[in-house]
Amino acid sequence: MKLIIGLGNFEDKYLFTRHNAGFIMADFFARTHNQTFKQEKKLKSLIAKFKLNDEDIILVKPLTYMNLSGEAVAAVMNFYKIPLKDVLVIYDDISLDLGVVRFRSSGSDGGHNGIKSIIGYLGTTQFDRLKIGIGPQPNIPSEAYVLQNFTQDELNVLKKVLKKPMIEDYLKDGMEKVQNAYN
């Protein structure tokens, strides 16, 4: 069983903000596989459960705000008894240019409060990540920049990224191969 978590903020006003790149990727992955999310209040998440190539997939969008993502991630992991080796977290990265992606198997929070929350709740930095570039950041505070909507041109770049079978490749081939293919 694999747990794939897209990070973002759940309110409609955040739908197409840069900070919601993880939610956008999770939504696209769900649609690609004809899945819909169902609310699981006790897990503070929207969840889609399905099989992909004989693998059980739990796709999650936390219903906590970004800065409290760890609360929902820990709840889902504990409920389904999913080990860290079977977790992939997808989120925005301001230090990467728009359209650039990076797979990592561990690391610091890099200033990302959602990842900081997950590390705090799980007590480790050892979990797989897919970072989606949303930069470069203009000369404004990062808190303001990440909450701005993508422009139409930026959404067009993001659509090209979404169409790549990154998650499917990760599930099929593992971290090392997707790092070589996409990083």
Backbone as JSON Lines, residues from 0, in Angstrom:
{"i":0,"aa":"M","n":[0.84,-1.18,0.0],"ca":[0.0,0.0,0.0],"c":[0.89,1.23,0.0]}
{"i":1,"aa":"K","n":[0.57,2.17,-0.89],"ca":[1.34,3.42,-0.99],"c":[0.45,4.6,-0.61]}
{"i":2,"aa":"L","n":[1.03,5.52,0.14],"ca":[0.35,6.74,0.55],"c":[0.96,7.9,-0.21]}
{"i":3,"aa":"I","n":[0.13,8.59,-0.99],"ca":[0.58,9.75,-1.75],"c":[-0.19,10.96,-1.22]}
{"i":4,"aa":"I","n":[0.55,11.96,-0.76],"ca":[-0.05,13.12,-0.12],"c":[0.29,14.37,-0.92]}
{"i":5,"aa":"G","n":[-0.72,15.08,-1.36],"ca":[-0.52,16.38,-1.98],"c":[-0.8,17.46,-0.95]}
{"i":6,"aa":"L","n":[0.13,18.38,-0.78],"ca":[-0.05,19.43,0.22],"c":[-0.67,20.68,-0.41]}
{"i":7,"aa":"G","n":[-1.48,21.35,0.4],"ca":[-2.11,22.59,-0.03],"c":[-3.03,23.11,1.05]}
{"i":8,"aa":"N","n":[-3.77,24.15,0.7],"ca":[-4.8,24.7,1.58],"c":[-6.15,24.42,0.94]}
{"i":9,"aa":"F","n":[-7.12,24.0,1.74],"ca":[-8.36,23.43,1.22],"c":[-9.42,24.44,0.81]}
{"i":10,"aa":"E","n":[-9.35,25.67,1.26],"ca":[-10.41,26.64,0.92],"c":[-10.34,27.02,-0.56]}
{"i":11,"aa":"D","n":[-11.5,27.31,-1.15],"ca":[-11.58,27.64,-2.57],"c":[-10.7,28.82,-2.95]}
{"i":12,"aa":"K","n":[-10.52,29.77,-2.05],"ca":[-9.71,30.94,-2.39],"c":[-8.24,30.59,-2.63]}
{"i":13,"aa":"Y","n":[-7.82,29.4,-2.21],"ca":[-6.43,28.97,-2.41],"c":[-6.27,28.02,-3.61]}
{"i":14,"aa":"L","n":[-7.36,27.73,-4.29],"ca":[-7.39,26.67,-5.29],"c":[-6.22,26.71,-6.28]}
{"i":15,"aa":"F","n":[-5.95,27.85,-6.88],"ca":[-4.9,27.94,-7.88],"c":[-3.71,28.79,-7.44]}
{"i":16,"aa":"T","n":[-3.46,28.79,-6.13],"ca":[-2.28,29.49,-5.63],"c":[-1.06,28.61,-5.77]}
{"i":17,"aa":"R","n":[0.08,29.24,-5.78],"ca":[1.35,28.5,-5.92],"c":[1.53,27.48,-4.79]}
{"i":18,"aa":"H","n":[1.07,27.83,-3.61],"ca":[1.23,26.95,-2.45],"c":[0.37,25.68,-2.58]}
{"i":19,"aa":"N","n":[-0.54,25.67,-3.53],"ca":[-1.41,24.51,-3.72],"c":[-0.92,23.58,-4.83]}
{"i":20,"aa":"A","n":[0.32,23.71,-5.23],"ca":[0.85,22.85,-6.3],"c":[0.69,21.37,-5.96]}
{"i":21,"aa":"G","n":[0.83,21.0,-4.69],"ca":[0.66,19.61,-4.28],"c":[-0.78,19.14,-4.46]}
{"i":22,"aa":"F","n":[-1.73,19.98,-4.08],"ca":[-3.16,19.66,-4.29],"c":[-3.46,19.54,-5.78]}
{"i":23,"aa":"I","n":[-2.92,20.48,-6.57],"ca":[-3.17,20.47,-8.01],"c":[-2.66,19.17,-8.62]}
{"i":24,"aa":"M","n":[-1.47,18.73,-8.21],"ca":[-0.91,17.47,-8.72],"c":[-1.77,16.29,-8.26]}
{"i":25,"aa":"A","n":[-2.2,16.29,-7.0],"ca":[-3.04,15.2,-6.49],"c":[-4.37,15.14,-7.25]}
{"i":26,"aa":"D","n":[-4.97,16.3,-7.51],"ca":[-6.22,16.35,-8.26],"c":[-6.03,15.81,-9.68]}
{"i":27,"aa":"F","n":[-4.95,16.19,-10.31],"ca":[-4.68,15.73,-11.67],"c":[-4.47,14.21,-11.69]}
{"i":28,"aa":"F","n":[-3.7,13.7,-10.74],"ca":[-3.45,12.26,-10.64],"c":[-4.76,11.51,-10.42]}
{"i":29,"aa":"A","n":[-5.62,12.03,-9.56],"ca":[-6.92,11.4,-9.3],"c":[-7.76,11.38,-10.58]}
{"i":30,"aa":"R","n":[-7.86,12.51,-11.25],"ca":[-8.65,12.57,-12.5],"c":[-8.1,11.62,-13.56]}
{"i":31,"aa":"T","n":[-6.78,11.56,-13.68],"ca":[-6.14,10.68,-14.66],"c":[-6.55,9.23,-14.44]}
{"i":32,"aa":"H","n":[-6.79,8.87,-13.2],"ca":[-7.14,7.48,-12.86],"c":[-8.62,7.34,-12.47]}
{"i":33,"aa":"N","n":[-9.43,8.31,-12.92],"ca":[-10.89,8.28,-12.72],"c":[-11.28,8.1,-11.25]}
{"i":34,"aa":"Q","n":[-10.63,8.85,-10.4],"ca":[-10.89,8.77,-8.96],"c":[-11.47,10.08,-8.45]}
{"i":35,"aa":"T","n":[-12.25,9.98,-7.4],"ca":[-12.75,11.16,-6.71],"c":[-12.4,11.05,-5.24]}
{"i":36,"aa":"F","n":[-12.28,12.2,-4.62],"ca":[-11.95,12.24,-3.2],"c":[-13.21,12.19,-2.36]}
{"i":37,"aa":"K","n":[-13.1,11.53,-1.21],"ca":[-14.18,11.51,-0.23],"c":[-13.61,12.04,1.08]}
{"i":38,"aa":"Q","n":[-14.43,12.83,1.78],"ca":[-13.97,13.39,3.05],"c":[-13.98,12.33,4.13]}
{"i":39,"aa":"E","n":[-12.86,12.26,4.86],"ca":[-12.71,11.39,6.03],"c":[-12.46,12.32,7.22]}
{"i":40,"aa":"K","n":[-13.54,12.71,7.9],"ca":[-13.42,13.7,8.97],"c":[-12.45,13.28,10.06]}
{"i":41,"aa":"K","n":[-12.51,12.0,10.47],"ca":[-11.65,11.57,11.57],"c":[-10.17,11.61,11.19]}
{"i":42,"aa":"L","n":[-9.88,11.58,9.88],"ca":[-8.5,11.65,9.41],"c":[-8.14,13.05,8.91]}
{"i":43,"aa":"K","n":[-9.09,13.98,9.01],"ca":[-8.87,15.38,8.61],"c":[-8.32,15.48,7.19]}
{"i":44,"aa":"S","n":[-8.92,14.67,6.29],"ca":[-8.4,14.59,4.93],"c":[-9.48,14.28,3.91]}
{"i":45,"aa":"L","n":[-9.18,14.62,2.68],"ca":[-9.9,14.11,1.53],"c":[-9.08,12.94,1.02]}
{"i":46,"aa":"I","n":[-9.73,11.8,0.76],"ca":[-9.01,10.59,0.43],"c":[-9.63,9.91,-0.79]}
{"i":47,"aa":"A","n":[-8.77,9.43,-1.66],"ca":[-9.18,8.57,-2.77],"c":[-8.4,7.27,-2.63]}
{"i":48,"aa":"K","n":[-9.11,6.15,-2.55],"ca":[-8.46,4.83,-2.44],"c":[-8.75,4.06,-3.71]}
{"i":49,"aa":"F","n":[-7.68,3.49,-4.29],"ca":[-7.85,2.72,-5.53],"c":[-6.64,1.82,-5.75]}
{"i":50,"aa":"K","n":[-6.74,0.98,-6.75],"ca":[-5.63,0.11,-7.14],"c":[-5.02,0.65,-8.42]}
{"i":51,"aa":"L","n":[-3.7,0.58,-8.5],"ca":[-2.98,0.96,-9.7],"c":[-1.88,-0.08,-9.9]}
{"i":52,"aa":"N","n":[-1.98,-0.82,-10.98],"ca":[-1.01,-1.89,-11.25],"c":[-0.85,-2.83,-10.05]}
{"i":53,"aa":"D","n":[-1.97,-3.28,-9.52],"ca":[-2.02,-4.22,-8.38],"c":[-1.48,-3.64,-7.08]}
{"i":54,"aa":"E","n":[-1.27,-2.35,-7.02],"ca":[-0.8,-1.68,-5.79],"c":[-1.97,-0.89,-5.22]}
{"i":55,"aa":"D","n":[-2.21,-1.04,-3.91],"ca":[-3.22,-0.22,-3.24],"c":[-2.66,1.19,-3.05]}
{"i":56,"aa":"I","n":[-3.44,2.17,-3.5],"ca":[-3.03,3.57,-3.42],"c":[-4.01,4.31,-2.52]}
{"i":57,"aa":"I","n":[-3.47,5.1,-1.61],"ca":[-4.28,6.03,-0.83],"c":[-3.75,7.42,-1.17]}
{"i":58,"aa":"L","n":[-4.59,8.19,-1.85],"ca":[-4.24,9.54,-2.27],"c":[-4.91,10.5,-1.31]}
{"i":59,"aa":"V","n":[-4.14,11.42,-0.75],"ca":[-4.62,12.26,0.35],"c":[-4.39,13.74,0.07]}
{"i":60,"aa":"K","n":[-5.41,14.53,0.41],"ca":[-5.29,15.98,0.5],"c":[-5.72,16.37,1.91]}
{"i":61,"aa":"P","n":[-4.77,16.79,2.75],"ca":[-5.11,17.15,4.13],"c":[-6.11,18.31,4.19]}
{"i":62,"aa":"L","n":[-7.04,18.22,5.13],"ca":[-8.0,19.3,5.36],"c":[-7.59,20.18,6.53]}
{"i":63,"aa":"T","n":[-6.34,20.06,6.92],"ca":[-5.75,21.01,7.85],"c":[-5.15,22.09,6.97]}
{"i":64,"aa":"Y","n":[-4.84,23.21,7.5],"ca":[-4.12,24.18,6.69],"c":[-2.7,23.67,6.48]}
{"i":65,"aa":"M","n":[-2.04,24.25,5.5],"ca":[-0.69,23.81,5.13],"c":[0.22,23.66,6.35]}
{"i":66,"aa":"N","n":[0.21,24.65,7.23],"ca":[1.13,24.65,8.36],"c":[0.84,23.56,9.38]}
{"i":67,"aa":"L","n":[-0.29,22.86,9.24],"ca":[-0.65,21.77,10.16],"c":[-0.76,20.44,9.42]}
{"i":68,"aa":"S","n":[-0.13,20.33,8.27],"ca":[-0.24,19.13,7.44],"c":[0.17,17.85,8.17]}
{"i":69,"aa":"G","n":[1.12,17.94,9.05],"ca":[1.61,16.77,9.76],"c":[0.53,16.07,10.57]}
{"i":70,"aa":"E","n":[-0.41,16.84,11.07],"ca":[-1.51,16.27,11.86],"c":[-2.32,15.27,11.02]}
{"i":71,"aa":"A","n":[-2.69,15.66,9.82],"ca":[-3.46,14.78,8.94],"c":[-2.61,13.62,8.42]}
{"i":72,"aa":"V","n":[-1.37,13.91,8.04],"ca":[-0.48,12.86,7.52],"c":[-0.27,11.78,8.57]}
{"i":73,"aa":"A","n":[0.02,12.17,9.8],"ca":[0.22,11.19,10.87],"c":[-1.06,10.39,11.12]}
{"i":74,"aa":"A","n":[-2.21,11.05,11.1],"ca":[-3.48,10.36,11.34],"c":[-3.73,9.29,10.27]}
{"i":75,"aa":"V","n":[-3.5,9.64,9.01],"ca":[-3.72,8.68,7.91],"c":[-2.72,7.53,8.01]}
{"i":76,"aa":"M","n":[-1.45,7.85,8.24],"ca":[-0.43,6.8,8.36],"c":[-0.75,5.85,9.49]}
{"i":77,"aa":"N","n":[-1.15,6.37,10.64],"ca":[-1.47,5.53,11.8],"c":[-2.71,4.69,11.55]}
{"i":78,"aa":"F","n":[-3.74,5.27,10.97],"ca":[-4.99,4.55,10.72],"c":[-4.78,3.38,9.76]}
{"i":79,"aa":"Y","n":[-4.05,3.61,8.69],"ca":[-3.83,2.57,7.68],"c":[-2.55,1.77,7.92]}
{"i":80,"aa":"K","n":[-1.81,2.1,8.98],"ca":[-0.57,1.39,9.33],"c":[0.43,1.4,8.17]}
{"i":81,"aa":"I","n":[0.66,2.58,7.64],"ca":[1.55,2.72,6.49],"c":[2.94,3.14,6.97]}
{"i":82,"aa":"P","n":[3.96,2.37,6.63],"ca":[5.32,2.72,7.03],"c":[5.87,3.88,6.19]}
{"i":83,"aa":"L","n":[6.87,4.56,6.73],"ca":[7.48,5.71,6.05],"c":[7.98,5.37,4.65]}
{"i":84,"aa":"K","n":[8.46,4.15,4.45],"ca":[9.01,3.78,3.15],"c":[7.95,3.78,2.04]}
{"i":85,"aa":"D","n":[6.68,3.83,2.42],"ca":[5.59,3.8,1.45],"c":[4.85,5.13,1.34]}
{"i":86,"aa":"V","n":[5.53,6.21,1.7],"ca":[4.92,7.55,1.71],"c":[5.63,8.44,0.69]}
{"i":87,"aa":"L","n":[4.83,9.17,-0.1],"ca":[5.35,10.21,-0.99],"c":[4.57,11.48,-0.73]}
{"i":88,"aa":"V","n":[5.28,12.58,-0.41],"ca":[4.66,13.87,-0.17],"c":[4.98,14.79,-1.35]}
{"i":89,"aa":"I","n":[3.94,15.4,-1.92],"ca":[4.08,16.29,-3.07],"c":[3.78,17.72,-2.62]}
{"i":90,"aa":"Y","n":[4.69,18.64,-2.94],"ca":[4.5,20.01,-2.47],"c":[5.27,21.0,-3.33]}
{"i":91,"aa":"D","n":[4.93,22.28,-3.15],"ca":[5.57,23.38,-3.87],"c":[6.94,23.67,-3.29]}
{"i":92,"aa":"D","n":[7.85,24.1,-4.16],"ca":[9.18,24.51,-3.71],"c":[9.54,25.83,-4.37]}
{"i":93,"aa":"I","n":[9.65,26.85,-3.55],"ca":[9.93,28.21,-4.02],"c":[11.35,28.36,-4.56]}
{"i":94,"aa":"S","n":[12.25,27.46,-4.15],"ca":[13.65,27.57,-4.58],"c":[13.88,26.95,-5.95]}
{"i":95,"aa":"L","n":[12.89,26.26,-6.5],"ca":[13.0,25.68,-7.85],"c":[12.2,26.52,-8.83]}
{"i":96,"aa":"D","n":[12.74,26.69,-10.01],"ca":[12.01,27.43,-11.05],"c":[10.74,26.69,-11.43]}
{"i":97,"aa":"L","n":[9.74,27.44,-11.84],"ca":[8.49,26.87,-12.29],"c":[8.76,25.84,-13.39]}
{"i":98,"aa":"G","n":[8.16,24.68,-13.25],"ca":[8.32,23.61,-14.24],"c":[9.4,22.61,-13.9]}
{"i":99,"aa":"V","n":[10.24,22.94,-12.92],"ca":[11.3,22.02,-12.49],"c":[10.74,21.16,-11.36]}
{"i":100,"aa":"V","n":[11.05,19.87,-11.38],"ca":[10.64,18.97,-10.3],"c":[11.88,18.28,-9.73]}
{"i":101,"aa":"R","n":[11.77,17.9,-8.46],"ca":[12.85,17.17,-7.8],"c":[12.26,16.09,-6.9]}
{"i":102,"aa":"F","n":[12.73,14.88,-7.09],"ca":[12.42,13.8,-6.16],"c":[13.54,13.74,-5.14]}
{"i":103,"aa":"R","n":[13.17,13.58,-3.87],"ca":[14.14,13.43,-2.79],"c":[13.64,12.34,-1.84]}
{"i":104,"aa":"S","n":[14.59,11.61,-1.25],"ca":[14.2,10.55,-0.31],"c":[14.27,11.0,1.14]}
{"i":105,"aa":"S","n":[14.79,12.21,1.36],"ca":[14.85,12.76,2.72],"c":[15.32,14.19,2.6]}
{"i":106,"aa":"G","n":[15.41,14.87,3.75],"ca":[15.94,16.22,3.75],"c":[15.27,17.09,4.78]}
{"i":107,"aa":"S","n":[15.76,18.3,4.88],"ca":[15.2,19.26,5.83],"c":[13.88,19.78,5.3]}
{"i":108,"aa":"D","n":[13.26,20.68,6.07],"ca":[12.0,21.27,5.61],"c":[12.24,22.36,4.57]}
{"i":109,"aa":"G","n":[13.47,22.85,4.44],"ca":[13.78,23.86,3.44],"c":[12.97,25.14,3.59]}
{"i":110,"aa":"G","n":[12.48,25.4,4.79],"ca":[11.66,26.59,5.03],"c":[10.19,26.41,4.69]}
{"i":111,"aa":"H","n":[9.8,25.21,4.31],"ca":[8.4,24.92,3.94],"c":[7.66,24.48,5.21]}
{"i":112,"aa":"N","n":[6.66,25.27,5.62],"ca":[5.98,24.98,6.89],"c":[5.15,23.69,6.87]}
{"i":113,"aa":"G","n":[4.63,23.29,5.72],"ca":[3.92,22.02,5.64],"c":[4.85,20.85,5.9]}
{"i":114,"aa":"I","n":[6.03,20.89,5.3],"ca":[7.03,19.83,5.51],"c":[7.55,19.89,6.95]}
{"i":115,"aa":"K","n":[7.73,21.09,7.46],"ca":[8.16,21.24,8.86],"c":[7.15,20.57,9.8]}
{"i":116,"aa":"S","n":[5.86,20.75,9.53],"ca":[4.83,20.13,10.35],"c":[4.89,18.61,10.25]}
{"i":117,"aa":"I","n":[5.06,18.09,9.04],"ca":[5.13,16.64,8.85],"c":[6.34,16.07,9.59]}
{"i":118,"aa":"I","n":[7.48,16.71,9.44],"ca":[8.68,16.26,10.16],"c":[8.43,16.27,11.66]}
{"i":119,"aa":"G","n":[7.78,17.31,12.16],"ca":[7.48,17.4,13.59],"c":[6.58,16.28,14.06]}
{"i":120,"aa":"Y","n":[5.54,15.97,13.32],"ca":[4.61,14.91,13.72],"c":[5.22,13.52,13.56]}
{"i":121,"aa":"L","n":[6.01,13.31,12.51],"ca":[6.57,11.98,12.27],"c":[7.88,11.76,13.01]}
{"i":122,"aa":"G","n":[8.53,12.85,13.4],"ca":[9.78,12.73,14.13],"c":[10.95,12.29,13.27]}
{"i":123,"aa":"T","n":[10.86,12.51,11.96],"ca":[11.93,12.11,11.05],"c":[11.87,12.94,9.78]}
{"i":124,"aa":"T","n":[13.01,13.01,9.11],"ca":[13.1,13.65,7.79],"c":[13.17,12.6,6.68]}
{"i":125,"aa":"Q","n":[13.05,11.34,7.06],"ca":[13.25,10.23,6.13],"c":[11.94,9.79,5.48]}
{"i":126,"aa":"F","n":[11.44,10.6,4.56],"ca":[10.28,10.21,3.75],"c":[10.45,10.8,2.36]}
{"i":127,"aa":"D","n":[9.89,10.11,1.37],"ca":[10.04,10.52,-0.02],"c":[9.22,11.77,-0.32]}
{"i":128,"aa":"R","n":[9.78,12.6,-1.22],"ca":[9.14,13.86,-1.57],"c":[9.23,14.07,-3.07]}
{"i":129,"aa":"L","n":[8.23,14.74,-3.6],"ca":[8.25,15.26,-4.96],"c":[8.01,16.76,-4.84]}
{"i":130,"aa":"K","n":[9.05,17.54,-5.16],"ca":[8.97,18.99,-5.05],"c":[8.66,19.57,-6.43]}
{"i":131,"aa":"I","n":[7.69,20.48,-6.46],"ca":[7.28,21.12,-7.71],"c":[7.71,22.58,-7.65]}
{"i":132,"aa":"G","n":[8.55,22.97,-8.57],"ca":[9.06,24.34,-8.59],"c":[7.98,25.37,-8.87]}
{"i":133,"aa":"I","n":[7.97,26.43,-8.06],"ca":[7.03,27.54,-8.26],"c":[7.76,28.88,-8.38]}
{"i":134,"aa":"G","n":[9.09,28.85,-8.42],"ca":[9.88,30.07,-8.47],"c":[10.13,30.52,-9.9]}
{"i":135,"aa":"P","n":[10.94,31.56,-10.06],"ca":[11.67,32.27,-9.02],"c":[10.78,33.27,-8.3]}
{"i":136,"aa":"Q","n":[11.09,33.47,-7.04],"ca":[10.33,34.39,-6.2],"c":[10.75,35.82,-6.51]}
{"i":137,"aa":"P","n":[9.79,36.7,-6.79],"ca":[10.15,38.12,-6.96],"c":[10.51,38.74,-5.61]}
{"i":138,"aa":"N","n":[10.82,39.99,-5.62],"ca":[11.25,40.67,-4.4],"c":[10.05,41.05,-3.52]}
{"i":139,"aa":"I","n":[9.32,40.02,-3.08],"ca":[8.23,40.19,-2.12],"c":[8.37,39.07,-1.09]}
{"i":140,"aa":"P","n":[7.75,39.22,0.07],"ca":[7.86,38.15,1.08],"c":[7.32,36.82,0.53]}
{"i":141,"aa":"S","n":[7.99,35.75,0.9],"ca":[7.59,34.42,0.4],"c":[6.16,34.09,0.8]}
{"i":142,"aa":"E","n":[5.71,34.54,1.99],"ca":[4.35,34.25,2.45],"c":[3.32,34.86,1.49]}
{"i":143,"aa":"A","n":[3.64,36.04,0.95],"ca":[2.73,36.68,0.0],"c":[2.8,36.0,-1.37]}
{"i":144,"aa":"Y","n":[4.01,35.68,-1.8],"ca":[4.2,35.08,-3.12],"c":[3.49,33.73,-3.25]}
{"i":145,"aa":"V","n":[3.65,32.85,-2.27],"ca":[3.08,31.51,-2.39],"c":[1.55,31.52,-2.37]}
{"i":146,"aa":"L","n":[0.97,32.57,-1.82],"ca":[-0.5,32.65,-1.76],"c":[-1.1,33.4,-2.95]}
{"i":147,"aa":"Q","n":[-0.26,33.82,-3.9],"ca":[-0.77,34.41,-5.12],"c":[-1.22,33.31,-6.07]}
{"i":148,"aa":"N","n":[-2.21,33.61,-6.9],"ca":[-2.64,32.66,-7.92],"c":[-1.57,32.56,-9.01]}
{"i":149,"aa":"F","n":[-1.46,31.38,-9.6],"ca":[-0.64,31.23,-10.79],"c":[-1.23,32.11,-11.9]}
{"i":150,"aa":"T","n":[-0.4,32.68,-12.74],"ca":[-0.88,33.37,-13.93],"c":[-1.29,32.3,-14.95]}
{"i":151,"aa":"Q","n":[-1.99,32.7,-15.98],"ca":[-2.38,31.74,-17.02],"c":[-1.14,31.12,-17.68]}
{"i":152,"aa":"D","n":[-0.12,31.91,-17.93],"ca":[1.12,31.37,-18.52],"c":[1.78,30.37,-17.59]}
{"i":153,"aa":"E","n":[1.77,30.67,-16.29],"ca":[2.35,29.73,-15.31],"c":[1.53,28.44,-15.25]}
{"i":154,"aa":"L","n":[0.21,28.56,-15.32],"ca":[-0.63,27.36,-15.32],"c":[-0.35,26.5,-16.55]}
{"i":155,"aa":"N","n":[-0.07,27.14,-17.68],"ca":[0.28,26.37,-18.88],"c":[1.57,25.59,-18.7]}
{"i":156,"aa":"V","n":[2.56,26.19,-18.05],"ca":[3.8,25.49,-17.74],"c":[3.51,24.33,-16.78]}
{"i":157,"aa":"L","n":[2.72,24.6,-15.76],"ca":[2.39,23.57,-14.77],"c":[1.65,22.4,-15.42]}
{"i":158,"aa":"K","n":[0.76,22.67,-16.37],"ca":[0.04,21.6,-17.06],"c":[1.0,20.65,-17.76]}
{"i":159,"aa":"K","n":[2.07,21.17,-18.34],"ca":[3.08,20.32,-18.99],"c":[3.74,19.4,-17.96]}
{"i":160,"aa":"V","n":[4.01,19.93,-16.78],"ca":[4.6,19.13,-15.71],"c":[3.63,18.03,-15.27]}
{"i":161,"aa":"L","n":[2.36,18.39,-15.1],"ca":[1.36,17.44,-14.63],"c":[1.18,16.26,-15.58]}
{"i":162,"aa":"K","n":[1.37,16.49,-16.85],"ca":[1.14,15.44,-17.84],"c":[2.22,14.37,-17.85]}
{"i":163,"aa":"K","n":[3.34,14.65,-17.2],"ca":[4.4,13.64,-17.12],"c":[3.99,12.57,-16.11]}
{"i":164,"aa":"P","n":[4.23,11.3,-16.4],"ca":[3.79,10.23,-15.5],"c":[4.73,10.02,-14.31]}
{"i":165,"aa":"M","n":[5.05,11.1,-13.61],"ca":[6.03,11.04,-12.53],"c":[5.61,10.11,-11.39]}
{"i":166,"aa":"I","n":[4.37,10.25,-10.96],"ca":[3.9,9.43,-9.83],"c":[3.83,7.97,-10.25]}
{"i":167,"aa":"E","n":[3.29,7.71,-11.42],"ca":[3.23,6.33,-11.92],"c":[4.63,5.73,-12.03]}
{"i":168,"aa":"D","n":[5.59,6.51,-12.54],"ca":[6.97,6.03,-12.64],"c":[7.56,5.77,-11.26]}
{"i":169,"aa":"Y","n":[7.28,6.65,-10.33],"ca":[7.76,6.46,-8.94],"c":[7.21,5.15,-8.38]}
{"i":170,"aa":"L","n":[5.92,4.92,-8.56],"ca":[5.29,3.72,-8.02],"c":[5.85,2.46,-8.68]}
{"i":171,"aa":"K","n":[6.12,2.55,-9.96],"ca":[6.59,1.39,-10.71],"c":[8.09,1.14,-10.52]}
{"i":172,"aa":"D","n":[8.88,2.21,-10.57],"ca":[10.34,2.06,-10.65],"c":[11.11,2.4,-9.38]}
{"i":173,"aa":"G","n":[10.49,3.14,-8.44],"ca":[11.19,3.51,-7.22],"c":[11.93,4.83,-7.31]}
{"i":174,"aa":"M","n":[12.42,5.27,-6.17],"ca":[13.02,6.59,-6.03],"c":[14.26,6.78,-6.89]}
{"i":175,"aa":"E","n":[15.19,5.86,-6.88],"ca":[16.45,6.07,-7.59],"c":[16.22,6.27,-9.09]}
{"i":176,"aa":"K","n":[15.36,5.49,-9.67],"ca":[15.11,5.62,-11.12],"c":[14.4,6.93,-11.46]}
{"i":177,"aa":"V","n":[13.42,7.33,-10.63],"ca":[12.75,8.6,-10.95],"c":[13.67,9.8,-10.7]}
{"i":178,"aa":"Q","n":[14.56,9.69,-9.75],"ca":[15.54,10.76,-9.56],"c":[16.39,10.91,-10.81]}
{"i":179,"aa":"N","n":[16.85,9.78,-11.36],"ca":[17.66,9.82,-12.58],"c":[16.87,10.34,-13.77]}
{"i":180,"aa":"A","n":[15.6,10.02,-13.83],"ca":[14.77,10.4,-14.98],"c":[14.3,11.85,-14.91]}
{"i":181,"aa":"Y","n":[13.97,12.34,-13.72],"ca":[13.32,13.66,-13.62],"c":[14.16,14.76,-13.0]}
{"i":182,"aa":"N","n":[15.14,14.42,-12.16],"ca":[15.91,15.47,-11.47],"c":[16.93,16.1,-12.4]}
